[in-house]
Amino acid sequence: MDREELLSHYEWSAGVCFRHPAAGEVATAVIKILYPKDGGREVVRACQDCVIDMEAQRRDAALEGGFSYRPGRVGQDLRRG
Ligand SMILES: [Zn+2]
């Protein structure tokens, strides 16, 4: 699976990556929405490098655990955890 194909599973818009806030606004995908106890809504975004990185980790974990790997589900996995 190449990088472009992986990235095509996500919707991209300008935002700040949760791992790289110093980089400022870059192309990001929403990977998680948090609802803090004190109200409000916090959107967690990741840049393309981070999404590729997280997909690689999911793929490795799936291979180790004997699960099937499907790209484009970084957000779903995070929500479950
Ligand atoms: Zn990043």
PDB file of the backbone (N, CA, C, O) and the ligand in Angstrom, with CONECT records:
HET     ZN  A 101       1
ATOM      1  N   MET A   1       0.848  -1.199   0.000  1.00  0.00           N
ATOM      2  CA  MET A   1       0.000   0.000   0.000  1.00  0.00           C
ATOM      3  C   MET A   1       0.881   1.246   0.000  1.00  0.00           C
ATOM      4  O   MET A   1       1.717   1.419   0.887  1.00  0.00           O
ATOM      5  N   ASP A   2       0.693   2.117  -0.998  1.00  0.00           N
ATOM      6  CA  ASP A   2       1.569   3.278  -1.016  1.00  0.00           C
ATOM      7  C   ASP A   2       0.955   4.440  -0.235  1.00  0.00           C
ATOM      8  O   ASP A   2      -0.213   4.424   0.153  1.00  0.00           O
ATOM      9  N   ARG A   3       1.792   5.434  -0.030  1.00  0.00           N
ATOM     10  CA  ARG A   3       1.440   6.560   0.823  1.00  0.00           C
ATOM     11  C   ARG A   3       0.175   7.285   0.338  1.00  0.00           C
ATOM     12  O   ARG A   3      -0.724   7.581   1.125  1.00  0.00           O
ATOM     13  N   GLU A   4       0.125   7.563  -0.967  1.00  0.00           N
ATOM     14  CA  GLU A   4      -1.021   8.295  -1.509  1.00  0.00           C
ATOM     15  C   GLU A   4      -2.322   7.521  -1.293  1.00  0.00           C
ATOM     16  O   GLU A   4      -3.363   8.102  -0.988  1.00  0.00           O
ATOM     17  N   GLU A   5      -2.239   6.216  -1.456  1.00  0.00           N
ATOM     18  CA  GLU A   5      -3.449   5.415  -1.298  1.00  0.00           C
ATOM     19  C   GLU A   5      -3.910   5.434   0.160  1.00  0.00           C
ATOM     20  O   GLU A   5      -5.105   5.541   0.438  1.00  0.00           O
ATOM     21  N   LEU A   6      -2.958   5.331   1.086  1.00  0.00           N
ATOM     22  CA  LEU A   6      -3.294   5.399   2.506  1.00  0.00           C
ATOM     23  C   LEU A   6      -3.946   6.739   2.845  1.00  0.00           C
ATOM     24  O   LEU A   6      -4.965   6.800   3.532  1.00  0.00           O
ATOM     25  N   LEU A   7      -3.336   7.799   2.350  1.00  0.00           N
ATOM     26  CA  LEU A   7      -3.834   9.141   2.675  1.00  0.00           C
ATOM     27  C   LEU A   7      -5.224   9.375   2.094  1.00  0.00           C
ATOM     28  O   LEU A   7      -5.992  10.180   2.622  1.00  0.00           O
ATOM     29  N   SER A   8      -5.548   8.680   1.016  1.00  0.00           N
ATOM     30  CA  SER A   8      -6.841   8.887   0.367  1.00  0.00           C
ATOM     31  C   SER A   8      -7.996   8.383   1.217  1.00  0.00           C
ATOM     32  O   SER A   8      -9.154   8.669   0.915  1.00  0.00           O
ATOM     33  N   HIS A   9      -7.698   7.639   2.277  1.00  0.00           N
ATOM     34  CA  HIS A   9      -8.748   7.147   3.166  1.00  0.00           C
ATOM     35  C   HIS A   9      -9.214   8.209   4.158  1.00  0.00           C
ATOM     36  O   HIS A   9     -10.185   8.005   4.886  1.00  0.00           O
ATOM     37  N   TYR A  10      -8.521   9.331   4.181  1.00  0.00           N
ATOM     38  CA  TYR A  10      -8.847  10.383   5.149  1.00  0.00           C
ATOM     39  C   TYR A  10      -9.215  11.672   4.438  1.00  0.00           C
ATOM     40  O   TYR A  10      -8.829  11.903   3.292  1.00  0.00           O
ATOM     41  N   GLU A  11      -9.969  12.506   5.140  1.00  0.00           N
ATOM     42  CA  GLU A  11     -10.300  13.829   4.613  1.00  0.00           C
ATOM     43  C   GLU A  11      -9.324  14.837   5.180  1.00  0.00           C
ATOM     44  O   GLU A  11      -9.096  14.887   6.389  1.00  0.00           O
ATOM     45  N   TRP A  12      -8.744  15.647   4.290  1.00  0.00           N
ATOM     46  CA  TRP A  12      -7.676  16.555   4.692  1.00  0.00           C
ATOM     47  C   TRP A  12      -8.118  18.009   4.662  1.00  0.00           C
ATOM     48  O   TRP A  12      -8.769  18.467   3.723  1.00  0.00           O
ATOM     49  N   SER A  13      -7.742  18.722   5.727  1.00  0.00           N
ATOM     50  CA  SER A  13      -7.982  20.162   5.743  1.00  0.00           C
ATOM     51  C   SER A  13      -6.939  20.805   6.643  1.00  0.00           C
ATOM     52  O   SER A  13      -6.261  20.130   7.418  1.00  0.00           O
ATOM     53  N   ALA A  14      -6.823  22.118   6.525  1.00  0.00           N
ATOM     54  CA  ALA A  14      -5.791  22.826   7.278  1.00  0.00           C
ATOM     55  C   ALA A  14      -6.065  22.741   8.781  1.00  0.00           C
ATOM     56  O   ALA A  14      -7.197  22.919   9.230  1.00  0.00           O
ATOM     57  N   GLY A  15      -5.014  22.469   9.542  1.00  0.00           N
ATOM     58  CA  GLY A  15      -5.151  22.387  10.988  1.00  0.00           C
ATOM     59  C   GLY A  15      -3.794  22.167  11.622  1.00  0.00           C
ATOM     60  O   GLY A  15      -2.769  22.148  10.942  1.00  0.00           O
ATOM     61  N   VAL A  16      -3.802  22.000  12.943  1.00  0.00           N
ATOM     62  CA  VAL A  16      -2.554  21.824  13.684  1.00  0.00           C
ATOM     63  C   VAL A  16      -2.455  20.379  14.152  1.00  0.00           C
ATOM     64  O   VAL A  16      -3.361  19.866  14.809  1.00  0.00           O
ATOM     65  N   CYS A  17      -1.343  19.726  13.810  1.00  0.00           N
ATOM     66  CA  CYS A  17      -1.117  18.336  14.209  1.00  0.00           C
ATOM     67  C   CYS A  17      -0.891  18.242  15.718  1.00  0.00           C
ATOM     68  O   CYS A  17      -0.158  19.051  16.287  1.00  0.00           O
ATOM     69  N   PHE A  18      -1.518  17.257  16.366  1.00  0.00           N
ATOM     70  CA  PHE A  18      -1.387  17.135  17.826  1.00  0.00           C
ATOM     71  C   PHE A  18       0.035  16.748  18.243  1.00  0.00           C
ATOM     72  O   PHE A  18       0.432  16.980  19.385  1.00  0.00           O
ATOM     73  N   ARG A  19       0.790  16.168  17.330  1.00  0.00           N
ATOM     74  CA  ARG A  19       2.178  15.808  17.650  1.00  0.00           C
ATOM     75  C   ARG A  19       3.167  16.898  17.280  1.00  0.00           C
ATOM     76  O   ARG A  19       4.264  16.976  17.833  1.00  0.00           O
ATOM     77  N   HIS A  20       2.759  17.747  16.327  1.00  0.00           N
ATOM     78  CA  HIS A  20       3.677  18.756  15.809  1.00  0.00           C
ATOM     79  C   HIS A  20       3.060  20.146  15.848  1.00  0.00           C
ATOM     80  O   HIS A  20       2.966  20.804  14.812  1.00  0.00           O
ATOM     81  N   PRO A  21       2.638  20.607  17.020  1.00  0.00           N
ATOM     82  CA  PRO A  21       1.986  21.924  17.094  1.00  0.00           C
ATOM     83  C   PRO A  21       2.900  23.053  16.617  1.00  0.00           C
ATOM     84  O   PRO A  21       2.420  24.073  16.124  1.00  0.00           O
ATOM     85  N   ALA A  22       4.215  22.875  16.763  1.00  0.00           N
ATOM     86  CA  ALA A  22       5.150  23.934  16.373  1.00  0.00           C
ATOM     87  C   ALA A  22       5.172  24.152  14.872  1.00  0.00           C
ATOM     88  O   ALA A  22       5.601  25.207  14.406  1.00  0.00           O
ATOM     89  N   ALA A  23       4.712  23.164  14.107  1.00  0.00           N
ATOM     90  CA  ALA A  23       4.712  23.289  12.652  1.00  0.00           C
ATOM     91  C   ALA A  23       3.606  24.215  12.162  1.00  0.00           C
ATOM     92  O   ALA A  23       3.606  24.612  10.997  1.00  0.00           O
ATOM     93  N   GLY A  24       2.661  24.565  13.039  1.00  0.00           N
ATOM     94  CA  GLY A  24       1.580  25.457  12.642  1.00  0.00           C
ATOM     95  C   GLY A  24       0.549  24.733  11.788  1.00  0.00           C
ATOM     96  O   GLY A  24       0.390  23.517  11.896  1.00  0.00           O
ATOM     97  N   GLU A  25      -0.144  25.471  10.947  1.00  0.00           N
ATOM     98  CA  GLU A  25      -1.204  24.897  10.134  1.00  0.00           C
ATOM     99  C   GLU A  25      -0.639  24.116   8.956  1.00  0.00           C
ATOM    100  O   GLU A  25       0.114  24.649   8.141  1.00  0.00           O
ATOM    101  N   VAL A  26      -1.013  22.852   8.880  1.00  0.00           N
ATOM    102  CA  VAL A  26      -0.609  21.984   7.778  1.00  0.00           C
ATOM    103  C   VAL A  26      -1.841  21.175   7.358  1.00  0.00           C
ATOM    104  O   VAL A  26      -2.908  21.317   7.956  1.00  0.00           O
ATOM    105  N   ALA A  27      -1.701  20.341   6.349  1.00  0.00           N
ATOM    106  CA  ALA A  27      -2.792  19.451   5.965  1.00  0.00           C
ATOM    107  C   ALA A  27      -2.956  18.390   7.045  1.00  0.00           C
ATOM    108  O   ALA A  27      -2.013  17.666   7.361  1.00  0.00           O
ATOM    109  N   THR A  28      -4.161  18.301   7.610  1.00  0.00           N
ATOM    110  CA  THR A  28      -4.387  17.357   8.706  1.00  0.00           C
ATOM    111  C   THR A  28      -5.705  16.617   8.491  1.00  0.00           C
ATOM    112  O   THR A  28      -6.582  17.064   7.752  1.00  0.00           O
ATOM    113  N   ALA A  29      -5.814  15.478   9.159  1.00  0.00           N
ATOM    114  CA  ALA A  29      -7.065  14.723   9.184  1.00  0.00           C
ATOM    115  C   ALA A  29      -7.540  14.648  10.633  1.00  0.00           C
ATOM    116  O   ALA A  29      -6.728  14.555  11.553  1.00  0.00           O
ATOM    117  N   VAL A  30      -8.846  14.690  10.830  1.00  0.00           N
ATOM    118  CA  VAL A  30      -9.393  14.536  12.172  1.00  0.00           C
ATOM    119  C   VAL A  30      -9.302  13.066  12.554  1.00  0.00           C
ATOM    120  O   VAL A  30      -9.841  12.203  11.861  1.00  0.00           O
ATOM    121  N   ILE A  31      -8.616  12.782  13.666  1.00  0.00           N
ATOM    122  CA  ILE A  31      -8.506  11.385  14.068  1.00  0.00           C
ATOM    123  C   ILE A  31      -9.253  11.093  15.361  1.00  0.00           C
ATOM    124  O   ILE A  31      -9.458   9.932  15.717  1.00  0.00           O
ATOM    125  N   LYS A  32      -9.662  12.151  16.067  1.00  0.00           N
ATOM    126  CA  LYS A  32     -10.370  11.915  17.318  1.00  0.00           C
ATOM    127  C   LYS A  32     -11.092  13.180  17.733  1.00  0.00           C
ATOM    128  O   LYS A  32     -10.598  14.285  17.509  1.00  0.00           O
ATOM    129  N   ILE A  33     -12.271  13.022  18.343  1.00  0.00           N
ATOM    130  CA  ILE A  33     -12.968  14.165  18.917  1.00  0.00           C
ATOM    131  C   ILE A  33     -13.188  13.868  20.398  1.00  0.00           C
ATOM    132  O   ILE A  33     -13.823  12.879  20.763  1.00  0.00           O
ATOM    133  N   LEU A  34     -12.650  14.745  21.238  1.00  0.00           N
ATOM    134  CA  LEU A  34     -12.755  14.570  22.680  1.00  0.00           C
ATOM    135  C   LEU A  34     -13.875  15.452  23.216  1.00  0.00           C
ATOM    136  O   LEU A  34     -14.103  16.559  22.728  1.00  0.00           O
ATOM    137  N   TYR A  35     -14.569  14.941  24.226  1.00  0.00           N
ATOM    138  CA  TYR A  35     -15.602  15.731  24.889  1.00  0.00           C
ATOM    139  C   TYR A  35     -15.228  15.856  26.359  1.00  0.00           C
ATOM    140  O   TYR A  35     -15.613  15.017  27.174  1.00  0.00           O
ATOM    141  N   PRO A  36     -14.484  16.895  26.699  1.00  0.00           N
ATOM    142  CA  PRO A  36     -14.035  17.054  28.088  1.00  0.00           C
ATOM    143  C   PRO A  36     -15.211  17.169  29.043  1.00  0.00           C
ATOM    144  O   PRO A  36     -16.299  17.599  28.658  1.00  0.00           O
ATOM    145  N   LYS A  37     -14.982  16.778  30.305  1.00  0.00           N
ATOM    146  CA  LYS A  37     -16.061  16.793  31.299  1.00  0.00           C
ATOM    147  C   LYS A  37     -16.610  18.190  31.541  1.00  0.00           C
ATOM    148  O   LYS A  37     -17.784  18.357  31.872  1.00  0.00           O
ATOM    149  N   ASP A  38     -15.754  19.192  31.372  1.00  0.00           N
ATOM    150  CA  ASP A  38     -16.225  20.555  31.620  1.00  0.00           C
ATOM    151  C   ASP A  38     -16.912  21.135  30.388  1.00  0.00           C
ATOM    152  O   ASP A  38     -17.093  22.349  30.290  1.00  0.00           O
ATOM    153  N   GLY A  39     -17.288  20.292  29.471  1.00  0.00           N
ATOM    154  CA  GLY A  39     -18.025  20.738  28.295  1.00  0.00           C
ATOM    155  C   GLY A  39     -17.118  21.055  27.138  1.00  0.00           C
ATOM    156  O   GLY A  39     -15.893  20.991  27.243  1.00  0.00           O
ATOM    157  N   GLY A  40     -17.738  21.399  26.035  1.00  0.00           N
ATOM    158  CA  GLY A  40     -16.963  21.742  24.851  1.00  0.00           C
ATOM    159  C   GLY A  40     -16.612  20.523  24.026  1.00  0.00           C
ATOM    160  O   GLY A  40     -17.115  19.421  24.247  1.00  0.00           O
ATOM    161  N   ARG A  41     -15.750  20.753  23.091  1.00  0.00           N
ATOM    162  CA  ARG A  41     -15.433  19.731  22.123  1.00  0.00           C
ATOM    163  C   ARG A  41     -14.030  20.018  21.626  1.00  0.00           C
ATOM    164  O   ARG A  41     -13.730  21.132  21.196  1.00  0.00           O
ATOM    165  N   GLU A  42     -13.177  19.018  21.684  1.00  0.00           N
ATOM    166  CA  GLU A  42     -11.786  19.189  21.289  1.00  0.00           C
ATOM    167  C   GLU A  42     -11.476  18.244  20.138  1.00  0.00           C
ATOM    168  O   GLU A  42     -11.585  17.026  20.275  1.00  0.00           O
ATOM    169  N   VAL A  43     -11.093  18.810  19.012  1.00  0.00           N
ATOM    170  CA  VAL A  43     -10.816  18.004  17.825  1.00  0.00           C
ATOM    171  C   VAL A  43      -9.322  17.717  17.752  1.00  0.00           C
ATOM    172  O   VAL A  43      -8.506  18.639  17.774  1.00  0.00           O
ATOM    173  N   VAL A  44      -8.967  16.444  17.665  1.00  0.00           N
ATOM    174  CA  VAL A  44      -7.560  16.051  17.555  1.00  0.00           C
ATOM    175  C   VAL A  44      -7.243  15.780  16.092  1.00  0.00           C
ATOM    176  O   VAL A  44      -7.891  14.958  15.444  1.00  0.00           O
ATOM    177  N   ARG A  45      -6.226  16.491  15.578  1.00  0.00           N
ATOM    178  CA  ARG A  45      -5.846  16.360  14.179  1.00  0.00           C
ATOM    179  C   ARG A  45      -4.425  15.819  14.064  1.00  0.00           C
ATOM    180  O   ARG A  45      -3.590  16.050  14.939  1.00  0.00           O
ATOM    181  N   ALA A  46      -4.161  15.100  12.980  1.00  0.00           N
ATOM    182  CA  ALA A  46      -2.809  14.589  12.740  1.00  0.00           C
ATOM    183  C   ALA A  46      -2.387  14.928  11.318  1.00  0.00           C
ATOM    184  O   ALA A  46      -3.201  14.892  10.395  1.00  0.00           O
ATOM    185  N   CYS A  47      -1.119  15.254  11.148  1.00  0.00           N
ATOM    186  CA  CYS A  47      -0.597  15.575   9.818  1.00  0.00           C
ATOM    187  C   CYS A  47      -0.366  14.275   9.033  1.00  0.00           C
ATOM    188  O   CYS A  47      -0.505  13.177   9.572  1.00  0.00           O
ATOM    189  N   GLN A  48      -0.016  14.422   7.775  1.00  0.00           N
ATOM    190  CA  GLN A  48       0.108  13.244   6.914  1.00  0.00           C
ATOM    191  C   GLN A  48       1.188  12.287   7.404  1.00  0.00           C
ATOM    192  O   GLN A  48       0.994  11.072   7.388  1.00  0.00           O
ATOM    193  N   ASP A  49       2.330  12.829   7.840  1.00  0.00           N
ATOM    194  CA  ASP A  49       3.401  11.963   8.345  1.00  0.00           C
ATOM    195  C   ASP A  49       2.926  11.148   9.545  1.00  0.00           C
ATOM    196  O   ASP A  49       3.233   9.961   9.657  1.00  0.00           O
ATOM    197  N   CYS A  50       2.178  11.790  10.439  1.00  0.00           N
ATOM    198  CA  CYS A  50       1.708  11.100  11.644  1.00  0.00           C
ATOM    199  C   CYS A  50       0.668  10.040  11.305  1.00  0.00           C
ATOM    200  O   CYS A  50       0.670   8.960  11.894  1.00  0.00           O
ATOM    201  N   VAL A  51      -0.221  10.342  10.357  1.00  0.00           N
ATOM    202  CA  VAL A  51      -1.215   9.351   9.956  1.00  0.00           C
ATOM    203  C   VAL A  51      -0.522   8.131   9.333  1.00  0.00           C
ATOM    204  O   VAL A  51      -0.889   6.991   9.619  1.00  0.00           O
ATOM    205  N   ILE A  52       0.480   8.376   8.482  1.00  0.00           N
ATOM    206  CA  ILE A  52       1.241   7.269   7.891  1.00  0.00           C
ATOM    207  C   ILE A  52       1.903   6.443   8.995  1.00  0.00           C
ATOM    208  O   ILE A  52       1.904   5.213   8.948  1.00  0.00           O
ATOM    209  N   ASP A  53       2.461   7.133   9.980  1.00  0.00           N
ATOM    210  CA  ASP A  53       3.129   6.478  11.092  1.00  0.00           C
ATOM    211  C   ASP A  53       2.147   5.612  11.891  1.00  0.00           C
ATOM    212  O   ASP A  53       2.445   4.466  12.227  1.00  0.00           O
ATOM    213  N   MET A  54       0.980   6.176  12.184  1.00  0.00           N
ATOM    214  CA  MET A  54      -0.013   5.432  12.970  1.00  0.00           C
ATOM    215  C   MET A  54      -0.573   4.253  12.182  1.00  0.00           C
ATOM    216  O   MET A  54      -0.856   3.199  12.751  1.00  0.00           O
ATOM    217  N   GLU A  55      -0.734   4.431  10.873  1.00  0.00           N
ATOM    218  CA  GLU A  55      -1.198   3.312  10.055  1.00  0.00           C
ATOM    219  C   GLU A  55      -0.164   2.180  10.060  1.00  0.00           C
ATOM    220  O   GLU A  55      -0.526   1.004  10.118  1.00  0.00           O
ATOM    221  N   ALA A  56       1.109   2.535   9.998  1.00  0.00           N
ATOM    222  CA  ALA A  56       2.159   1.516  10.017  1.00  0.00           C
ATOM    223  C   ALA A  56       2.133   0.749  11.338  1.00  0.00           C
ATOM    224  O   ALA A  56       2.318  -0.468  11.357  1.00  0.00           O
ATOM    225  N   GLN A  57       1.903   1.464  12.446  1.00  0.00           N
ATOM    226  CA  GLN A  57       1.834   0.801  13.754  1.00  0.00           C
ATOM    227  C   GLN A  57       0.642  -0.149  13.815  1.00  0.00           C
ATOM    228  O   GLN A  57       0.743  -1.255  14.347  1.00  0.00           O
ATOM    229  N   ARG A  58      -0.506   0.302  13.255  1.00  0.00           N
ATOM    230  CA  ARG A  58      -1.695  -0.551  13.257  1.00  0.00           C
ATOM    231  C   ARG A  58      -1.460  -1.800  12.418  1.00  0.00           C
ATOM    232  O   ARG A  58      -1.890  -2.896  12.774  1.00  0.00           O
ATOM    233  N   ARG A  59      -0.767  -1.612  11.295  1.00  0.00           N
ATOM    234  CA  ARG A  59      -0.513  -2.755  10.413  1.00  0.00           C
ATOM    235  C   ARG A  59       0.377  -3.769  11.122  1.00  0.00           C
ATOM    236  O   ARG A  59       0.119  -4.972  11.075  1.00  0.00           O
ATOM    237  N   ASP A  60       1.431  -3.274  11.783  1.00  0.00           N
ATOM    238  CA  ASP A  60       2.329  -4.174  12.505  1.00  0.00           C
ATOM    239  C   ASP A  60       1.592  -4.903  13.624  1.00  0.00           C
ATOM    240  O   ASP A  60       1.768  -6.106  13.814  1.00  0.00           O
ATOM    241  N   ALA A  61       0.760  -4.158  14.366  1.00  0.00           N
ATOM    242  CA  ALA A  61       0.021  -4.766  15.474  1.00  0.00           C
ATOM    243  C   ALA A  61      -0.952  -5.818  14.953  1.00  0.00           C
ATOM    244  O   ALA A  61      -1.134  -6.867  15.572  1.00  0.00           O
ATOM    245  N   ALA A  62      -1.575  -5.535  13.816  1.00  0.00           N
ATOM    246  CA  ALA A  62      -2.526  -6.491  13.240  1.00  0.00           C
ATOM    247  C   ALA A  62      -1.803  -7.761  12.811  1.00  0.00           C
ATOM    248  O   ALA A  62      -2.292  -8.868  13.037  1.00  0.00           O
ATOM    249  N   LEU A  63      -0.633  -7.597  12.189  1.00  0.00           N
ATOM    250  CA  LEU A  63       0.121  -8.758  11.745  1.00  0.00           C
ATOM    251  C   LEU A  63       0.541  -9.609  12.936  1.00  0.00           C
ATOM    252  O   LEU A  63       0.446 -10.836  12.905  1.00  0.00           O
ATOM    253  N   GLU A  64       1.009  -8.932  13.993  1.00  0.00           N
ATOM    254  CA  GLU A  64       1.448  -9.661  15.191  1.00  0.00           C
ATOM    255  C   GLU A  64       0.288 -10.384  15.853  1.00  0.00           C
ATOM    256  O   GLU A  64       0.439 -11.511  16.324  1.00  0.00           O
ATOM    257  N   GLY A  65      -0.863  -9.741  15.888  1.00  0.00           N
ATOM    258  CA  GLY A  65      -2.009 -10.323  16.580  1.00  0.00           C
ATOM    259  C   GLY A  65      -2.820 -11.265  15.716  1.00  0.00           C
ATOM    260  O   GLY A  65      -3.757 -11.902  16.196  1.00  0.00           O
ATOM    261  N   GLY A  66      -2.463 -11.358  14.434  1.00  0.00           N
ATOM    262  CA  GLY A  66      -3.195 -12.232  13.542  1.00  0.00           C
ATOM    263  C   GLY A  66      -4.523 -11.655  13.091  1.00  0.00           C
ATOM    264  O   GLY A  66      -5.398 -12.397  12.644  1.00  0.00           O
ATOM    265  N   PHE A  67      -4.693 -10.316  13.202  1.00  0.00           N
ATOM    266  CA  PHE A  67      -5.914  -9.679  12.737  1.00  0.00           C
ATOM    267  C   PHE A  67      -5.724  -9.191  11.306  1.00  0.00           C
ATOM    268  O   PHE A  67      -4.598  -9.002  10.845  1.00  0.00           O
ATOM    269  N   SER A  68      -6.828  -8.992  10.620  1.00  0.00           N
ATOM    270  CA  SER A  68      -6.709  -8.414   9.285  1.00  0.00           C
ATOM    271  C   SER A  68      -6.567  -6.906   9.408  1.00  0.00           C
ATOM    272  O   SER A  68      -7.193  -6.274  10.259  1.00  0.00           O
ATOM    273  N   TYR A  69      -5.745  -6.351   8.555  1.00  0.00           N
ATOM    274  CA  TYR A  69      -5.465  -4.916   8.578  1.00  0.00           C
ATOM    275  C   TYR A  69      -6.268  -4.219   7.501  1.00  0.00           C
ATOM    276  O   TYR A  69      -6.222  -4.608   6.334  1.00  0.00           O
ATOM    277  N   ARG A  70      -7.008  -3.184   7.891  1.00  0.00           N
ATOM    278  CA  ARG A  70      -7.714  -2.360   6.916  1.00  0.00           C
ATOM    279  C   ARG A  70      -7.311  -0.913   7.146  1.00  0.00           C
ATOM    280  O   ARG A  70      -7.422  -0.414   8.266  1.00  0.00           O
ATOM    281  N   PRO A  71      -6.844  -0.230   6.105  1.00  0.00           N
ATOM    282  CA  PRO A  71      -6.406   1.157   6.270  1.00  0.00           C
ATOM    283  C   PRO A  71      -7.584   2.107   6.451  1.00  0.00           C
ATOM    284  O   PRO A  71      -8.726   1.772   6.138  1.00  0.00           O
ATOM    285  N   GLY A  72      -7.279   3.313   6.970  1.00  0.00           N
ATOM    286  CA  GLY A  72      -8.288   4.354   7.071  1.00  0.00           C
ATOM    287  C   GLY A  72      -9.064   4.341   8.365  1.00  0.00           C
ATOM    288  O   GLY A  72     -10.120   4.967   8.462  1.00  0.00           O
ATOM    289  N   ARG A  73      -8.551   3.626   9.379  1.00  0.00           N
ATOM    290  CA  ARG A  73      -9.324   3.463  10.612  1.00  0.00           C
ATOM    291  C   ARG A  73      -8.579   3.890  11.860  1.00  0.00           C
ATOM    292  O   ARG A  73      -8.881   3.434  12.962  1.00  0.00           O
ATOM    293  N   VAL A  74      -7.616   4.756  11.683  1.00  0.00           N
ATOM    294  CA  VAL A  74      -6.867   5.215  12.857  1.00  0.00           C
ATOM    295  C   VAL A  74      -7.815   5.816  13.890  1.00  0.00           C
ATOM    296  O   VAL A  74      -7.702   5.523  15.080  1.00  0.00           O
ATOM    297  N   GLY A  75      -8.746   6.652  13.442  1.00  0.00           N
ATOM    298  CA  GLY A  75      -9.684   7.305  14.352  1.00  0.00           C
ATOM    299  C   GLY A  75     -10.556   6.316  15.093  1.00  0.00           C
ATOM    300  O   GLY A  75     -10.762   6.442  16.299  1.00  0.00           O
ATOM    301  N   GLN A  76     -11.069   5.331  14.375  1.00  0.00           N
ATOM    302  CA  GLN A  76     -11.941   4.340  15.013  1.00  0.00           C
ATOM    303  C   GLN A  76     -11.212   3.597  16.126  1.00  0.00           C
ATOM    304  O   GLN A  76     -11.767   3.367  17.200  1.00  0.00           O
ATOM    305  N   ASP A  77      -9.969   3.227  15.857  1.00  0.00           N
ATOM    306  CA  ASP A  77      -9.201   2.505  16.867  1.00  0.00           C
ATOM    307  C   ASP A  77      -9.003   3.364  18.107  1.00  0.00           C
ATOM    308  O   ASP A  77      -9.120   2.880  19.233  1.00  0.00           O
ATOM    309  N   LEU A  78      -8.704   4.635  17.896  1.00  0.00           N
ATOM    310  CA  LEU A  78      -8.485   5.517  19.033  1.00  0.00           C
ATOM    311  C   LEU A  78      -9.765   5.665  19.846  1.00  0.00           C
ATOM    312  O   LEU A  78      -9.728   5.656  21.077  1.00  0.00           O
ATOM    313  N   ARG A  79     -10.897   5.801  19.159  1.00  0.00           N
ATOM    314  CA  ARG A  79     -12.154   5.976  19.880  1.00  0.00           C
ATOM    315  C   ARG A  79     -12.475   4.757  20.727  1.00  0.00           C
ATOM    316  O   ARG A  79     -12.999   4.869  21.835  1.00  0.00           O
ATOM    317  N   ARG A  80     -12.150   3.587  20.182  1.00  0.00           N
ATOM    318  CA  ARG A  80     -12.450   2.368  20.922  1.00  0.00           C
ATOM    319  C   ARG A  80     -11.614   2.326  22.208  1.00  0.00           C
ATOM    320  O   ARG A  80     -12.103   1.922  23.263  1.00  0.00           O
ATOM    321  N   GLY A  81     -10.361   2.747  22.106  1.00  0.00           N
ATOM    322  CA  GLY A  81      -9.493   2.721  23.271  1.00  0.00           C
ATOM    323  C   GLY A  81      -9.878   3.851  24.180  1.00  0.00           C
ATOM    324  O   GLY A  81      -9.274   4.026  25.238  1.00  0.00           O
TER     325      GLY A  81
HETATM  326 ZN    ZN A 101       2.308  15.357  12.789  1.00  0.00          ZN2+
END
